Amino acid sequence: MELLALTAPAANRVYAAGAGVLTSAELEILSGVPVEPVHIAGVEYLAFDADSTPELRAALARHSAFLALFARHDGLLDPLEVPAHGLFDDDLVTIPKYSGKTNEQFTRLLLNVTLAAVESPTGRRWTVLDPMCGRGTTLAHALIGGHDAAGVEIDTKSVEAMAAFWRTWLRRKRLKHTADVSPVRREGKSIGKRFDVEVRPSKDAAASHLTVFTGDTRQSAKLYGKRRFEAIVTDAPYGVIHGSQGRGRKQRTAADLLTESVPVWGSQLAPGGSLGISWNTLGMPREDLVAALTDAGLHVHDDGPWRRLAHRVDSSIHRDVVVGTRPAD
């Protein structure tokens, strides 16, 4: 059966220019069938041949830009129903506006392709860690998708802003919840703050959980101890402005930060878990980051649609995505 997925337009003009290639690669990763952008009467669709199974429709519902699904018969488009996606309303992601916020559609794409590579059992709830979480866009997407979320963020003000927004949003939605910021102490010394949320999407539903520590991403394993994660997803810093303090000096480049952080993040993956990173290839070549993931013991997905996720953000940022999976025991 020939199927056509209509995608929602991206708000970001530059991102929208390459969205067809990106979202077709994403859908190919999610569905496991070849996908290509096509134009019909001036409108772009993602075309693929597949049976309209419940599994396929669920994959489409998760897609970062999915809007509608059609089957094409004799030139006519027959709309097909796709299940609703999300435990919580999308405005958990779309309301916050601030300088440096990553495109929300791309953040969901990054999360989707990383989760697609996870080989952990599906019978229990997964937890997604963003070790450079900013104000929590990735974490919000994870909770909307039915996962628990965890984060690390070096900027205390970003965590405070995240906590303030979540508290307001949860109250306005009238969801049963707790949302607390508490100090973190180790060996009698204050080392930062911790933000914890427990929320039920409905009265009888299981609770979703979020935890965020303030701190350096390279200390993520120490902050979370023996806890392991099914997915680690992060949009890495694009340049010097995002440098963090460490070992008595300013971290000079994003490449230095990634080189030191990848082994830490890899150690936090559960068997079968996946690590997905988006980054600026002008600051670190793809082959160098692939080598770092491989050295950390991960199998890197480096062919087919996994190589069609690179795109231009602006004149100084050419963003790409790489995903590696820790072999299951």
N, C-alpha and C positions, 0 to 999 in steps of 0.2 A: 504494500500500500504506500502511495506517495503521500507524505505528510508535510505540511508547511506550518512552521511556527512563526507567528508575528511577534516581533519584539517591541518593547516600549522604547521610545526615543530617549537618548541620554541627555541630561540637562547640560553637561559640559560639552562645548562645541568641539574642542580638539579631540576629546575622548570619543565623541559621536562619529567623527570622521573615520576612525578605525574600528568602530564597535562591531561591524559585521564580521570581520575576520576573527576578532577576539571572542565574540559570543558564539560563533560557529565552532571554534575550537573547544570552548567550554562545553557546549552541548554534546560534541563528539566524545569528550572525556566522560561526561555524565551518562550518556546513553550507550556508548560502545559501538555506534554505527557511524559511517561517514556522513558528514554534514557540509553543506556549502550554501553561501548566500545566493539568492536569486532575486530578480526583480520582476514583478508582475504588475502591469499598469502603473509603473512608476513607484511601486511600494516594495521595499526589501523584506523578504522572508528568509528563514532558514529552512532549506529543503533537505529531506532525507527519506529513505525507503525503510519502513519498519512496520511491524504490527503494533496497533495501538493497545498495548498491554497496560495493566495497572502499574507495573514497574516503570514503564516508559513515561506514563503520565505523571507519576510521582517525581521522576527525574526532571521533567519539564517544569513542574510546579516549583522546584528548587532553583531553577535557572535564574541568573541574575537579571535578565531583561525580558523574561517571558511575559507575553500579553494575551495571546490566543492561539489555539491550535485548529488547523483545518486539514481535512482530507480532500485531495483534488481528484475529481472524477469528470472525465470528458470536458475539461476546462472550467468546471464549476467547483467552488470551494464550499465544502460541507463542514460547519463548525462542530468540533468535538469538545466534550466537557473534560476539564482537568480539575483535580481536587484543589481546594484552597490550601495554602501553605502558610504556616506561622502560628505559634502559640500566642504571640503578642502583636499588637498593632505596629505597622511599619513606622509610625511617627516617633517611635523610640529611637529610630535611626535618623529620620529626616528633619526633626525639629532642631537639633543642635546645629548652630552655624558659627564657625570660628575660623580664624586664619590657620592654614596648614591642614585643614580637614581633607582627608583623601576622598575622592569620588565614591559615593556610597554604593553605586552599582559595581564599580571595580572591586571594592572591598568584599562584596558578596561573591563575586566571581572567584577571588583569591581563596575565600573560605570554601567555596564549592569544590574547586579542583583539588584542594588539599584533602578534604573529607572523602572525595572519590577515590583517593589512593590509600585510604586506611584499610588495613587488613584485620583489624581487631574484631572480636565477636560483636554482633549487632543486637544481642539480647538484653543489653543494659545501656543506660544513658552514658554517652560519651562526654568528656570534658575537653574544651578547647582553651588552650593557653595562648595569649598574646603577650610576649615578653617585652614588648615596647608598645604599650597599648594606648598611649595618648589619653584621649577622653573617652575611649571605649567603643568606637564604632564597630570593630570586629567582635567585641564581646556582646554587644547588643544583637548583632546579626546571629551570633551563636545561640543566644537564648531564644530569639524568635524562631530559629530552626529546631528547637527542642533539645538543645544541648545545655549542659552547665558550662560556665565560663570562668576563667582565671586570668589575671594579668599582673604585669610588673610595669611601673612607670617611674622614671627618675624625677620628673617634674611634679613636686607636691601640689602645686597650684592646679595642674591639670586633673589630678585625682580629686581635689576638693571641688572643682567645677563639675566633674562627673558625678560626684556624690550629691551635690546640690540639685543637679538636673534630675537624677534618678528619683530622689525623694519627692520632688515636685510632681514628676510624671506619674509615679506610683499612687500618690494621693489623688491626683486628678482622675486617674483611671479607676479609683476605688477598688484596688486589688489588695487582697490580704497579704501583708508583707512585713518584713523587718528590714531596715537599712541603717547600718551603724558604722561610724568611723571610730576606730580605737587605736591607741598607741601600741607600737610593737617594741618589746624590750627583749634583749638578749644579754645574759650575764650581767643583769642589773643596769644596763645602759639602753637608752632610747635609740633605736635605729631607724625609726620612721613611723608610718601609719598603715593601717589596714582598713579597707572598706569591704563590708560584707553585706550581701543582699540575699534574702530568701523570699520568694514570691510565688504565689499560686495563680496560674492563668485563669482558673475557675475554681468554684467552691470545692469540687470533688477531685480536682486534678492533683497530681504529684507536684511537689514544690520544685522550682528551678533555683539554682544557686549561682552566685557570682562572688568572687573574692579578688581583690586587687591589693597588692603591696606597693608602697613607694620604695624605690631602690634602684640600683644599677642592674641592668639586664644581665650582666656577667655574674651577678650574685643570685640569679633566679633559682638555681638548684639549692642554694643554702636557704633561701627564703621558704621554699616549698618542701624541703627535706626529702623524704622518701616518696612523696606523691608523684605519680606518673600520669601522663596525658595521652589521650588517643590522637590528638591533633595539636600541633603548635603552628600558629599562623601569624605572620607579622609583615607589616609594610615598613621596610627598613629605612633609616634616614637617607636622604638624597645627597647631603653635602655636609660641609664643615659646621654649618649653623646648628646641626643636631648633635655635635660632639658632646661627650659626657666626661665627667671627671673620673680619673682612675689612676691608682698607683702614683699619686702625687703629680700628675701632669694632665694636660688637656688632651683628650683623644682627638688626634688631628684629622683623621679621615674616616668616612663611613666604612671603607674597606677594612681598616684596622679593627673597627668595632665588630664587624661581621666575622672576621677571622678569629677573634677571641671569643665571640659569643656562640658560634655554631657548635663547637664541641659541648658547651654547657647545655644548650637547648637539646642537642641530640641525646644527651644522657638523661633527659627528662621524659623522653618518649617511652610509652609502653610498647611491648613487643607488638609489631604490626602497625604501630602508630606512624603518622606522617608529619613532616615538617615542610611548610610552604612559606616561601619568602618572595616578596616583590622588592625590587631594588633598582637603583640607577646604574645601568651598565657602563655609563661614562665614568663612573667612579670605581667600578670593579668589573672586569670582564666576566662573562658568563662562565668560561672555562675555569677561572680561578674559584668561583663560588661552587661550581660543581665538584671541583677537587676537594674543597673544604668539607662538603657534605659527604663525599665518598670516604675521606679520611676519618670522619666521625662515625663510620660504620653504616651509612645509609645507602640504599639503592636508589639512584637518581633516575627519574622518568625523563628521558632526554631525547625522545623521538616523536614522530607523528604530530598530533595536535598539541603536545606539550611544548613543541618548538614554535608554535604559532601564537604565543601570548605576548610577544614583545610589541611595544607601541610607543609613540612619541607623546610626551606630556607637554614639554616646551623645549626651547632651544638648548637648554642645559640639562634636560632630563629625558633619557630614553629608558623607559621602564620595561622590565621583563619579570617573568615568574619562573621559579624553579621549585620542584617538589621532590623530596626524598622520603623513602619509607624504611623504617627499621624492620629487618626481617623478623617474622614471628617465630617464637620458640617452637 
